[in-house]
């Protein structure tokens, strides 16, 4: 072949090099500015073109023939020569950039990429059209629904690390069925993946916006950017209702939702009093403390609190010593002063039942109890013997919010009182966290019914789907971070790590048994989604990960401390009467009300091992509200943090405990401790 025949090849090489550099520039521009506007096929096409160009160019350069002698070129001016050299250099660099981009030696796994991009976001919402589906309009969904194969793997990865909801506007039920069928065929509803209950449909664009607002996600994926700006109103309403105007719930790209100061707080200053959304007193604690079932304020009287506690203690229903079987009837018939002397000398410090009953029934008064008045006790309006209240307003509020469905009395609105009794018995015997989950479901059902009735009464022209109303009812609960209970519960110390799988299966089976009992008791067809095992597990997991201990100090402790602080003469006179009761109570005289609750705003507070705030009940805080106090000065725009654990523990123990919450703490204290650990 003559030398002149090499000219076309050289021109092709030069052309391809220029084209490669051009593609490199265009791809970098696309990736940096407008990749969000491209679908996966467009990006793939560009990538494919670039790779094809590179391999074509490399194939031409690496021909098997020996290098040819280049023809002589005409002399160029220094300026032209320099320009061409720079151009060639840029072309070579451009090609190398493309090669480096597509042939990186080490690439992160898809799971690592998803975790990095989500930045530990706990809840993700995503629209279907134009993102998950090939179709771009509701009209197209009337004909068909096609899942993009390129997004399937990413979608399943997201479900591993976040609570994912998919949503879309559809024009009819047939379109909804087509979408669900397409997702199922594509394998989206695989074991451990997405569940059908988290694919939401609405009939209007406003409905889709409402879904996002109600779910309050950490991340929302949408082709319409305006929706992503409407996510904070719920928390703003809560803050306004609690009159805590110095804080704001904001989203952080790394930690998700957090509470931030929008004004300065001084040390010991009140930051927040957060009302309970749903809460319960622990079953075992009901023996020790008689409190309002709604606000958890102590009720009755000091005498009733002491007498009731001693009554159950004598029956062996508390952790204290029970009644001594050697007590004779003669001992029970002694008068009060004799009883005091006798009980003081007794090893068990037990009191005759008659004295205890007189105290509990209000027939006997203790000195100075008028300094500690308690609200009168009101029984449950439904007729059960399990709920008591401090006022008619608390009784009404609890009845309307959840108790009407969970009451075992004659006025109960449950489907089956007998089944409800079985559910409560099972919960008390296994884990009373099931009672909390039941209260959450009952709360949502009753809220849904109320919203539905209001919508009907308004005779609204715009139709609102039942699903939209149910989501609106669910909105207060949606604020909590949720993971399935059997996935997030900490492995007990007495369970060998090799048995972890069996343990978590056992926990899941326990939840399933509880759910079946609850369904028999209060099932509502229109709220069927709430009764799936997936949702039930996530509700329980929410309390496992978001709960704040419900603690209310006992007025009985305050009473005995008051007696102890009296002047000597008054103290001696009072203790002649009170000492036998204090001895009989033992160390349990100071038992406080204890339970578990979900607090919407407190649940948004992130953890730090060097927190600037803490949950702390002041002298005036006598109900179940969460009280957050500043530990030091908190500056404007600074995040308000609390500690989920005992921050005085060693570094490794802290990290082990926090692993149960699903994160590794990187607060300043942990970073410092890790460097010397």
C-alpha positions in Angstrom: 0.0 0.0 0.0 1.4 3.4 -0.9 2.1 6.1 1.6 -0.7 8.2 0.3 -3.2 5.5 1.3 -2.5 6.3 5.0 -4.0 9.7 4.7 -7.6 8.7 5.0 -6.8 6.6 8.1 -5.0 9.5 9.8 -7.9 11.8 9.0 -10.3 9.3 10.5 -8.2 9.1 13.6 -8.1 12.9 14.0 -11.8 13.1 13.4 -12.6 10.5 16.0 -10.3 12.1 18.5 -12.1 15.4 18.0 -15.5 13.7 18.3 -14.3 11.9 21.5 -13.3 15.2 23.0 -16.6 16.7 22.0 -18.5 13.8 23.6 -16.5 14.1 26.7 -17.3 17.7 27.0 -21.0 17.1 26.4 -21.2 14.3 28.9 -19.5 16.3 31.6 -22.0 19.1 30.9 -24.9 16.7 31.0 -23.8 15.0 34.2 -23.1 18.3 36.0 -26.1 20.3 35.0 -29.1 18.4 33.5 -28.9 14.7 34.2 -32.0 14.9 36.2 -33.8 15.8 33.0 -32.6 12.7 31.2 -34.2 9.3 31.5 -32.0 6.2 31.8 -32.2 5.4 28.1 -30.8 8.8 27.2 -27.9 8.6 29.5 -27.3 5.0 28.4 -27.3 6.1 24.8 -24.7 8.8 25.4 -22.5 6.4 27.4 -22.8 3.8 24.7 -21.8 6.3 22.0 -18.8 7.3 24.0 -17.7 3.8 24.6 -18.2 2.9 20.9 -16.1 5.9 19.8 -13.3 5.0 22.3 -13.1 1.4 21.2 -13.3 2.3 17.5 -10.4 4.8 18.0 -8.4 2.3 20.0 -9.0 -0.4 17.3 -7.7 1.9 14.6 -4.7 2.9 16.6 -3.7 -0.7 17.5 -3.7 -2.2 14.1 -1.5 -5.2 13.6 0.5 -3.6 10.7 3.9 -2.1 11.5 4.0 1.7 12.0 4.0 3.5 8.7 6.4 6.3 7.9 4.4 9.6 8.0 4.4 11.8 4.9 6.3 15.0 5.0 4.2 18.0 6.0 4.5 21.6 4.9 6.2 23.8 7.4 3.9 25.7 9.7 4.3 28.9 11.5 5.3 28.6 15.2 1.9 30.0 16.1 0.0 27.4 14.1 2.3 24.6 15.3 1.8 25.5 18.9 -2.0 25.8 18.5 -2.2 22.3 16.9 0.0 20.8 19.6 -2.2 22.2 22.3 -5.3 21.1 20.4 -3.9 17.6 20.1 -3.0 17.6 23.7 -6.5 18.6 24.7 -7.9 15.9 22.4 -5.8 13.2 24.0 -6.7 14.5 27.5 -10.4 14.5 26.5 -10.2 10.9 25.3 -8.3 9.9 28.5 -11.0 11.5 30.6 -13.7 9.3 29.0 -11.5 6.2 29.4 -10.9 7.0 33.1 -14.6 7.6 33.6 -15.7 4.3 32.2 -12.8 2.1 33.2 -12.3 3.0 36.9 -10.2 0.3 38.6 -12.5 0.1 41.7 -16.2 0.9 41.8 -18.4 1.1 44.9 -21.3 -1.4 45.2 -24.8 -0.3 44.4 -25.7 -0.6 48.1 -22.9 1.8 49.0 -24.0 4.3 46.4 -27.6 4.2 47.6 -26.6 4.6 51.2 -24.3 7.5 50.3 -26.9 9.3 48.2 -29.7 8.8 50.7 -27.4 10.1 53.5 -29.1 7.8 56.0 -32.5 9.1 55.0 -35.1 7.1 56.9 -38.2 7.6 54.7 -38.3 8.1 51.0 -41.3 8.9 48.7 -41.2 8.6 44.9 -43.6 9.2 42.1 -44.1 6.5 39.5 -44.6 8.2 36.2 -41.4 9.2 34.5 -39.3 7.8 37.3 -40.2 4.1 37.9 -42.5 3.7 34.9 -41.7 4.3 31.2 -45.0 6.1 30.9 -45.2 9.8 31.6 -48.9 10.6 31.9 -52.0 9.1 33.5 -53.6 8.8 30.1 -50.8 6.4 29.1 -51.4 4.3 32.1 -54.9 3.6 30.9 -53.3 1.6 28.1 -50.3 0.0 29.8 -47.8 0.3 32.6 -44.1 -0.6 32.1 -41.5 -0.7 34.8 -38.0 0.5 33.7 -35.7 -2.5 34.2 -32.8 -0.1 34.8 -34.4 1.2 38.1 -35.5 -2.1 39.6 -32.2 -3.0 41.3 -31.9 0.6 42.7 -35.4 0.4 43.9 -34.9 -2.8 45.8 -31.7 -1.4 47.4 -33.6 1.7 48.6 -36.1 -0.6 50.4 -33.2 -2.2 52.3 -32.2 1.0 54.0 -35.3 3.2 54.0 -39.1 3.1 54.4 -40.1 3.6 50.7 -43.5 4.7 49.4 -44.5 4.9 45.7 -47.3 7.2 44.6 -49.1 8.3 41.4 -52.2 10.0 40.1 -54.4 7.6 38.0 -57.7 8.2 36.1 -59.4 4.9 37.0 -59.2 1.6 38.9 -58.0 -0.2 35.8 -54.9 2.0 35.6 -54.2 1.3 39.3 -54.5 -2.5 38.6 -52.1 -2.2 35.6 -49.5 -0.4 37.7 -49.7 -3.0 40.5 -49.5 -5.8 38.1 -46.5 -4.3 36.3 -44.7 -3.8 39.6 -45.4 -7.3 40.7 -44.3 -8.8 37.4 -41.0 -6.8 37.6 -40.3 -8.3 41.1 -40.8 -5.2 43.1 -42.9 -7.0 45.7 -40.2 -9.6 46.5 -39.6 -10.8 50.0 -38.0 -8.0 52.0 -38.8 -5.5 49.2 -41.7 -3.1 48.8 -45.2 -4.0 50.0 -48.4 -3.2 48.0 -49.8 -1.2 50.9 -47.0 1.4 50.3 -48.0 2.0 46.7 -50.5 4.9 46.9 -52.9 6.2 44.3 -55.0 9.4 44.0 -57.2 11.0 41.4 -55.7 14.5 41.5 -52.3 16.2 41.5 -53.3 17.8 44.8 -53.8 14.3 46.2 -50.3 13.3 45.4 -49.0 16.5 47.0 -51.1 15.6 50.0 -49.5 12.2 50.2 -46.0 13.7 50.4 -47.0 16.3 52.9 -48.7 13.6 55.1 -45.8 11.2 55.0 -43.2 13.8 55.7 -40.3 12.0 54.0 -36.6 12.7 54.4 -36.2 12.5 50.6 -38.8 12.8 47.8 -38.2 11.9 44.2 -40.4 13.6 41.7 -40.5 15.2 38.3 -42.4 18.1 39.7 -40.0 20.1 42.0 -42.8 22.1 43.6 -44.1 19.2 45.6 -40.8 18.9 47.5 -41.3 22.4 49.0 -44.5 21.4 50.9 -43.2 19.1 53.6 -42.8 21.0 56.8 -46.3 22.4 57.6 -47.3 19.6 59.9 -44.4 20.2 62.3 -44.9 23.9 62.1 -48.5 23.4 63.2 -47.3 21.2 66.1 -44.8 23.9 67.2 -47.5 26.6 67.1 -49.9 24.5 69.1 -47.3 23.8 71.8 -46.3 27.5 71.9 -42.6 26.6 71.5 -41.7 29.2 69.0 -38.0 29.0 69.6 -37.5 25.8 67.6 -38.0 24.6 64.1 -37.9 21.1 62.5 -35.6 21.2 59.5 -34.1 18.6 57.1 -30.4 17.9 57.0 -28.8 16.1 54.1 -26.8 13.9 56.5 -29.0 13.2 59.4 -32.5 13.7 58.0 -35.0 15.6 60.2 -33.7 17.5 63.2 -34.8 20.2 65.7 -33.0 23.5 65.4 -33.1 26.6 67.6 -34.3 29.7 65.9 -33.6 31.7 69.0 -31.1 31.4 71.8 -31.7 29.2 74.9 -30.0 29.6 78.2 -28.9 26.8 80.5 -31.9 25.1 82.3 -34.4 27.0 80.0 -37.4 25.2 78.8 -37.1 24.3 75.1 -40.2 22.2 74.5 -43.2 20.5 76.2 -44.3 17.9 73.7 -47.7 16.3 74.1 -48.2 12.5 73.8 -49.5 11.3 70.6 -50.1 7.8 71.9 -48.8 6.3 75.1 -49.4 3.6 77.8 -48.6 3.0 81.3 -46.7 -0.3 81.7 -49.0 -3.1 82.8 -46.8 -4.0 85.8 -46.7 -0.3 86.9 -50.5 -0.1 87.1 -50.3 -2.0 90.4 -48.1 0.7 91.9 -49.5 3.9 90.5 -53.1 5.0 89.8 -53.0 7.6 87.1 -55.2 9.2 84.4 -55.3 6.9 81.4 -55.0 9.9 79.1 -52.6 12.5 80.6 -51.0 10.2 83.2 -51.5 12.5 86.1 -51.8 10.8 89.5 -55.5 10.7 90.7 -57.6 9.9 93.7 -55.8 10.9 96.9 -52.6 10.3 98.8 -54.5 7.8 101.0 -55.9 6.0 98.0 -52.5 5.8 96.4 -50.9 4.3 99.5 -53.9 2.0 100.4 -54.2 0.7 96.9 -50.5 -0.1 96.6 -50.5 -1.9 100.0 -53.7 -3.8 99.0 -52.1 -5.2 95.9 -48.9 -5.9 97.8 -50.7 -7.9 100.4 -52.3 -9.9 97.5 -48.8 -10.6 96.1 -49.4 -8.6 93.0 -46.3 -6.4 93.3 -42.6 -6.9 93.6 -42.9 -6.3 97.3 -43.4 -9.0 99.9 -46.8 -10.4 100.1 -49.1 -11.0 103.0 -47.7 -13.3 105.7 -49.9 -16.3 106.0 -49.2 -16.5 109.8 -51.1 -13.3 110.4 -54.1 -14.0 112.6 -57.6 -12.6 112.6 -56.8 -11.0 116.0 -54.0 -9.1 114.4 -56.3 -7.8 111.7 -58.8 -6.6 114.3 -56.3 -4.4 116.2 -56.9 -0.7 116.2 -54.8 1.6 114.1 -52.2 2.6 116.8 -51.7 -1.1 117.8 -51.3 -1.9 114.1 -48.6 0.7 113.8 -46.6 -0.7 116.6 -47.1 -4.3 115.5 -46.1 -3.6 111.9 -43.0 -1.7 112.9 -41.8 -4.8 114.7 -42.7 -7.2 111.9 -40.1 -8.3 109.5 -42.5 -7.8 106.6 -44.0 -4.6 107.9 -47.4 -5.7 106.6 -50.6 -4.1 107.7 -53.9 -5.7 108.5 -56.3 -5.8 105.5 -58.9 -3.8 107.3 -56.6 -0.9 107.9 -55.5 -1.0 104.3 -59.1 -1.1 103.0 -60.1 1.8 105.2 -57.2 3.9 103.8 -58.0 2.9 100.2 -61.7 3.6 100.5 -61.3 7.0 102.0 -62.4 6.1 105.5 -59.1 7.0 107.1 -57.2 10.3 106.6 -53.5 10.8 107.0 -52.0 14.0 108.5 -51.0 16.9 106.1 -52.4 15.2 102.9 -54.4 18.4 102.3 -51.1 19.8 101.1 -51.1 17.3 98.2 -54.5 17.4 96.6 -55.1 15.1 93.6 -57.8 15.2 91.0 -60.8 13.0 91.8 -61.0 9.6 90.1 -63.5 9.2 87.2 -64.3 5.8 85.8 -64.3 4.9 82.1 -67.4 6.1 80.3 -67.5 2.8 78.4 -67.9 0.8 81.7 -64.5 -1.1 81.7 -62.5 -1.4 84.9 -59.2 -0.7 83.2 -59.2 3.0 82.5 -59.6 5.9 84.9 -59.4 9.6 84.4 -58.6 12.9 86.2 -61.4 14.8 84.4 -64.3 14.6 82.1 -62.3 16.2 79.3 -59.5 13.6 79.6 -62.1 10.8 79.6 -63.8 12.3 76.5 -60.5 12.9 74.7 -59.3 9.3 75.3 -62.6 7.9 74.2 -62.7 9.8 71.0 -59.0 9.2 70.2 -58.6 5.5 70.8 -60.3 4.0 73.9 -63.8 3.5 72.4 -62.3 0.8 70.2 -60.1 -0.7 72.9 -62.6 -0.6 75.8 -63.9 -3.9 77.1 -66.9 -2.4 78.7 -70.5 -2.5 77.5 -70.3 0.6 75.4 -67.2 -0.6 73.5 -67.2 0.0 69.8 -65.0 -3.0 69.2 -66.0 -5.8 66.8 -65.6 -8.4 69.6 -65.1 -7.6 73.3 -64.2 -11.2 73.9 -61.5 -11.1 71.2 -60.3 -7.8 72.6 -59.9 -9.4 76.0 -57.8 -12.1 74.5 -55.6 -9.6 72.8 -55.1 -7.6 76.0 -54.3 -10.8 77.9 -51.8 -11.9 75.3 -50.1 -8.5 75.4 -49.8 -8.5 79.2 -48.3 -12.0 79.1 -45.8 -11.3 76.3 -45.1 -7.6 75.6 -47.2 -4.6 76.4 -45.8 -2.8 73.4 -48.6 -4.6 71.5 -51.0 -2.4 73.5 -49.2 0.6 72.3 -49.4 -0.6 68.7 -53.2 -1.3 69.1 -53.7 2.2 70.5 -51.9 3.6 67.4 -54.1 1.7 65.0 -57.3 2.6 66.9 -56.2 6.2 66.9 -55.8 6.1 63.1 -59.1 4.3 62.5 -61.1 6.8 64.6 -59.3 9.8 63.1 -60.2 8.4 59.6 -63.8 8.0 60.5 -63.9 11.5 61.8 -62.3 13.0 58.7 -64.7 10.9 56.5 -67.7 12.2 58.4 -66.5 15.8 58.1 -66.0 15.4 54.4 -69.5 14.1 53.9 -71.0 16.8 56.1 -69.2 19.5 54.1 -70.7 18.0 50.9 -67.4 18.8 49.2 -67.6 19.1 45.5 -64.1 17.7 45.0 -64.1 13.9 45.6 -61.5 12.7 48.0 -60.5 9.0 48.0 -60.7 6.9 51.1 -57.1 6.2 50.7 -56.3 9.9 50.8 -58.4 10.3 54.0 -56.7 7.3 55.6 -53.3 8.8 54.8 -54.4 12.1 56.3 -55.5 10.2 59.4 -52.1 8.4 59.5 -50.2 11.7 59.1 -49.4 12.2 62.9 -48.0 8.7 63.1 -46.0 9.0 59.9 -43.6 11.4 61.5 -41.9 8.6 63.4 -38.9 6.7 62.0 -40.1 3.1 61.4 -38.4 -0.2 60.9 -39.9 -3.6 61.3 -39.8 -4.7 64.9 -38.2 -8.0 64.2 -35.4 -6.3 62.2 -34.6 -3.6 64.7 -35.1 -5.1 68.1 -31.8 -5.6 69.9 -30.5 -9.1 70.4 -30.9 -10.0 74.1 -27.7 -10.8 76.0 -28.9 -14.4 76.7 -29.4 -15.2 72.9 -26.3 -16.6 71.1 -25.5 -14.6 67.9 -25.7 -17.9 66.0 -29.4 -18.1 67.0 -30.2 -14.6 65.9 -32.2 -15.7 62.8 -34.4 -18.0 64.9 -34.8 -15.3 67.5 -36.0 -12.7 64.9 -38.4 -15.3 63.3 -39.8 -16.0 66.8 -40.4 -12.2 67.3 -42.1 -12.0 63.9 -44.4 -14.9 64.8 -45.2 -13.3 68.1 -46.2 -10.1 66.3 -48.3 -12.1 63.8 -50.2 -13.8 66.7 -50.9 -10.5 68.3 -52.1 -8.9 65.0 -54.5 -11.8 64.3 -56.0 -11.3 67.8 -56.3 -7.5 67.2 -57.9 -8.0 63.8 -60.6 -10.2 65.3 -61.2 -7.5 67.9 -61.3 -4.2 66.0 -60.9 -4.8 62.2 -62.2 -2.1 59.9 -62.5 -3.1 56.2 -61.9 0.5 55.0 -58.7 0.7 57.1 -57.5 -2.8 56.0 -54.0 -1.5 55.2 -53.4 -0.9 58.9 -53.8 -4.6 59.6 -51.0 -5.9 57.4 -48.1 -7.6 59.3 -45.7 -5.2 57.6 -47.5 -2.1 58.9 -47.9 -3.6 62.3 -44.2 -4.5 62.5 -43.3 -0.9 61.5 -45.6 0.6 64.1 -44.0 -1.5 66.9 -40.6 -0.8 65.5 -41.4 2.9 65.6 -41.9 2.7 69.4 -38.7 0.5 69.7 -36.7 3.3 68.0 -38.5 6.6 68.7 -40.0 6.2 72.2 -39.2 8.4 75.1 -39.8 6.9 78.5 -43.1 8.2 80.0 -42.2 9.2 83.6 -44.4 11.1 86.1 -43.1 11.6 89.7 -45.1 10.2 92.5 -46.9 12.6 94.9 -46.6 9.8 97.6 -42.8 10.4 97.6 -43.3 14.1 97.9 -45.7 13.5 100.8 -43.3 11.4 102.9 -40.5 13.8 102.2 -42.7 16.6 103.4 -43.3 14.7 106.6 -39.6 14.1 107.1 -38.9 17.9 106.7 -41.4 19.0 109.4 -40.1 20.6 112.6 -39.2 17.9 115.1 -42.4 18.1 117.2 -44.7 18.1 114.3 -42.7 15.4 112.6 -42.8 13.1 115.7 -46.6 13.5 116.0 -47.2 12.9 112.3 -44.8 9.9 112.1 -46.7 8.1 114.8 -49.3 7.7 112.1 -47.4 7.6 108.9 -44.3 5.5 109.9 -46.1 2.1 109.7 -47.3 2.9 106.2 -43.8 4.0 105.1 -42.3 0.9 106.6 -44.9 -1.3 104.9 -44.2 0.4 101.5 -40.4 0.0 101.9 -38.3 1.4 99.1 -41.3 1.3 96.8 -42.8 4.4 98.4 -41.2 6.5 95.7 -42.3 4.5 92.7 -43.2 6.8 89.8 -45.6 6.3 86.9 -43.7 4.6 84.1 -44.7 3.8 80.6 -43.8 4.3 76.9 -45.1 7.0 74.6 -44.5 8.6 71.2 -43.8 12.3 71.1 -43.9 13.8 67.5 -41.5 16.6 68.0 -39.2 14.8 70.4 -38.9 12.0 67.9 -37.3 14.4 65.5 -34.4 15.2 67.9 -31.1 13.6 66.9 -28.7 11.9 69.3 -25.4 13.2 70.6 -23.1 11.8 73.3 -22.4 15.4 74.3 -26.0 16.7 74.0 -27.1 20.3 74.6 -30.5 19.3 75.9 -32.2 16.6 78.0 -35.6 15.2 79.0 -36.1 16.4 82.5 -39.3 16.8 84.6 -39.4 19.9 86.7 -41.3 20.3 90.0 -44.3 21.7 88.2 -44.4 19.0 85.5 -47.0 16.5 86.8 -48.3 14.8 83.7 -47.0 12.7 80.9 -45.8 15.4 78.5 -42.1 15.3 77.4 -40.2 18.2 78.8 -36.9 19.1 77.1 -34.5 21.5 79.0 -31.3 23.1 77.8 -28.1 21.7 79.4 -26.1 24.7 78.3 -26.5 27.8 76.2 -27.8 26.9 72.7 -27.1 29.4 70.0 -29.5 30.4 67.3 -29.5 28.0 64.3 -27.7 25.3 66.5 -29.3 21.8 66.4 -31.0 20.7 69.6 -29.7 17.2 70.5 -30.5 14.8 73.3 -28.8 11.5 74.3 -30.6 8.2 73.5 -28.4 6.4 76.0 -26.2 6.9 79.0 -23.5 9.2 77.5 -21.1 8.5 80.4 -20.6 4.9 79.2 -17.3 4.0 77.5 -17.0 4.6 73.8 -17.4 1.0 72.6 -20.4 0.4 74.9 -22.1 3.6 73.6 -21.5 2.6 70.0 -22.9 -0.9 70.7 -26.1 0.5 72.2 -26.5 3.0 69.4 -26.1 0.3 66.8 -29.6 -0.9 67.8 -30.9 2.5 66.5 -29.2 1.9 63.2 -26.4 4.4 63.1 -22.8 5.1 64.2 -22.4 8.1 66.3 -19.9 10.7 65.1 -20.5 13.4 67.6 -17.4 15.3 68.8 -17.1 13.2 71.9 -17.2 9.9 69.9 -14.7 11.3 67.3 -12.3 12.2 70.2 -12.8 8.8 72.0 -12.4 6.8 68.8 -9.0 8.3 68.2 -7.7 6.8 71.5 -9.9 3.7 71.5 
